[in-house]
């Protein structure tokens, strides 16, 4: 009896993680919800199709996150959920646009002058493009958090930043959100382990 080789996913930032069926369920569930057809049972069934295809239709044991997204959209389109596939594409494009338009400014806002630097009214501090992988790497190296947990926390922070509608974000705000979400996530994780 052979052991099943785990599929590896190459993320957009080049990092590699194990394939998680539950993430596909989540992506399909969200796509169905975007289209007004939320149904977890259908999301699970369609995710089973995606996972089956990935494990049986592909000989290499790595796949890119972009390939997974394409397969999800193909499965949605091949069934009666083309609207969900379109909504997923729009969401993915919107996320890419937000990432490209959001910049991180190396300033810790303590006074009005600091806020003016954030918005370019005074001399400009260091600015860089939004990069969620920097949060992940910081959590892994500085706080010894697992890669999977770090990715979850970074996604939570990214969602908050994007929901705020900010295009310039201070490094101080990001650090505060990361530490706050990390503490809450790790506390919840410990509570689940004691149940």
N, C-alpha and C positions, 0 to 999 in steps of 0.2 A: 504494500500500500504506500504510494508516494505522497509526499507532502506538497501541498499547493504552494507554488512560488507566489509571493506577494507582489503585486504590481506596484511600480514606483511612478510617481507623478513628478514631472519637471515643471516647476512653477515659473511664472513669467519673470521672476527675478533671478532665475537660474538655480534656486535651491531645489532639493529633492525631498519628497515626503512619501509615506505610504499612501496608497489609494484607500480612500474611505467611502464605502457605499453610502453611509449616512449623509455625507456631504452632497452626493448626487440626489438623494431623496430631498434634502433641503433646497437644492437649486431648482429641482422640478416643482416642488411644492410652492416655492416663491414665484416661479414663472406662472404657474396656474393661478396663484393669488393675484398677480399683476393683471391677469386677464379676466379676473372676476370669477374664476372657476375653482377656487380652493377646494381640494379634496385629497387628504393625506393617503387614502387607500389607493387612488389612481397614481399618485406620486410614487408610492412604494412599488406598484406594479411596473411603471415605466422605468424606474430606477433599476429594477431587476433586469429589464431588457438591456439597459446600458451596461450594467456590470457583466452580464452574460456575454455580450458582444466583446467587451474589452478583454475578458479572460479567454474567450474561445475564438475570436476572430483576429487576434493579434499574436504574432510569434514573439516579437521583442517584449521584454518585461518592463519597458518604460513607455510612458505616454505623456504628452504635454497637457497642461491644463487647457490650452486652446483646443486640442483635439477632443478632449472630454466635452467641452462646451459645444463643439460642432456636432458630436454624436448625440448629445442631449437635444439639441435643436432639430436634428434629423429625425429622432424618435418622436418628438412632439409633432413635427410636420407630417410624418408618415401616419400618424393617428389623427384623431379629430381635434387636435389641440394646436393648430397652426397659429392661432392668435397668441397662445402662450409662448410659442417659439419667437414670434415677432417681439412680444413684450420682453422676453429674456435678452434678445439682441439689443433692444433699446436700452435696457437697464445696464447691460455690459458696456455699451458705448458711452452712456451717461457717466458711468463710473470712471472710464478711461479719461473722459473730458475733465471731470472733477480732479482727477489725479494730476493731469497735465496743467491745470490752471491754478492749483493750490501750491503756494510756496511757504516754506518755513523760514522764519526770520530769527536769527540768533540774538534775541533780546529777551530779557526777563522784565516784564512790565511792573514797575514799582511806582512810577510817577508819570505825570502827563507827558513829559519829554520822551520817556520810553515809548509811550503809545504813538507819539508823533513819528518816532523812528520807524515803528512798525508800518505806518502808512506812507512813509517816504517824505514826510514834511521836513525832516532834518537829514543829516548825513546818514547814509544807508549802511546798516550793519550787514554782515554776511547773510545772503539769501540762497536757498537751495530748493529744488523741486521736492514736492511731497514724495516720500519713499517709505512705504509701510515696512519694508524689510529692515530698515534701520531700527525701528521699534522692536521687531522680532529679535534681531541680533543683540541689541542692548539688553533685553530681558534674559536671553540665553547666557550671554557672557557675564553680565554684571550681577544678575540675581539667580543664576543657576536654575532657571525655569525651563521645562521641557520645550522642545520646538513646537509641538502641537499646541500646548497651552499658550506659548508666546504668540503664535499665529492667531489664536482665538482672541486674546487680549488686544492685539494690534488691530484686528478687524473691528472690535468693539470701539476702539478709540477712533479709527478711521470713520466709522459710521457717525459718531458724535460730531467730529470735525465737519464732515460733509453736510450733516443736517443743520449745522449752524450757518451754513452758507458763506463761510469766510474764504477769502482767496489768499489772505496773508495771515499766517498763524504764528504766534510766538513760540519759541522753543520751550519757554516756561510753562505755557498752557499745555503743550503736548506732554511734558514731563508730569505735570499735575494729573492729567487725565490717565496717563499710563499707570502711574503709581496707585491712583484711586481704583481704577478698574482691576489692576493686578491684585490688590488687597482684597477687593470684593470677590473676585473670581476664585482666588486661592482659599479664602474663608469658606465659600460655598463648596468647593471641592473637598476640603477637610470635613465639613459637616456631612457630606454624602458618604464619605468613607467610614464615619462613625455610626451611620444608620444601619 
